[in-house]
Amino acid sequence: MKKRRHPLPPIPGNSRHYEVTNNPIGLSPEARRLLSESVSPNTVRAMRADLSIYQKAGGILPATEIDIANYLSAQNALGKKPATLERYANSLHMWHRYHNLPSPVKTIAVRNILRGIKKSRNMRQTSAPALRLKELHRLLDALDRKTLHGLRDSTLFLLSFYGAFRRSEIVVLAYQDIEWRPEGIVITLHYSKTNRSSRVETKSLMRAPEGSRYCPVTMLERWLTVSGITEGALFRGISPRGKLSTGRMVAQTLYIRMGKALEKAGLATEGYTPHSFRAGFITEAHLRGKSDQQIKRVSGHRDQNTFERYIRIADEFENNAGDFFSL
């Protein structure tokens, strides 16, 4: 049964007395349905978490520009990253707009506070480094594929790379989302970070030439055969004794399992995270001459600026534009 999505509700806790005009309670059932489709479940959960942090810090809702300016300044003093503070501010902005209240986040005072935070930190936001193909192979070679844990993790890592998946996307895949073709597989993605309209997205993964040790399609076939999965969650939890769970694995498990694999591969100090698979695929494909359009068909990017930020150059002299010295 498809899980119904809900718009952001009022957040309980500290609040000032206020009246909300144009309350959405008067909307028709169809209008309410469309409103619920406008915000993804992951976005709602993230906003609730951000607002909870604000209220635990003594924040009042609705807030004034002074409330938010002081809150962001205090969080900055605690060492929160500028990107995190931007997200906190956006969650507060959305809460006020949902309740048809003027947003104090968009005032000059708060905007200047955020600008001042970025300037004072004088730092470029660090991004997960790209896990290139060489490191991916090294990571996979450190796993024991004769065990259920090792086989699942190998499949998970390969699909994360060649499908340019986000962590939240890969863990929710189901057996029914896979369509088998002679050339490879087509994976249906029902929800993603940038897909708020429930449109169906697909990713096509090629089958590697016969004999390849790192084919995502062949590895998936092997995982399904060994695990016996014929329906439901594609990637599931596994007990320490090697017993397969019936429920899907959580996103945090991917982070933990990758960390253990990185240690075995001697890559633990490189700063790789599950997002490194996505950045690694985009970077590797770009440096191998694939067009932006080809890469975006897999990554799902629609904004060119966001897409370009994913291309990480591991070596400052790699693919350098000034590599010509003769006529």
Helices and strands as residue ranges (DSSP letters): G 24-26, H 29-37, H 41-56, H 65-77, H 82-98, G 104-106, H 108-121, H 133-141, H 148-162, H 167-170, G 175-177, E 178-181, E 184-189, E 201-206, H 216-227, E 236-238, E 244-248, H 251-265, G 268-270, H 275-287, H 292-299, H 304-309
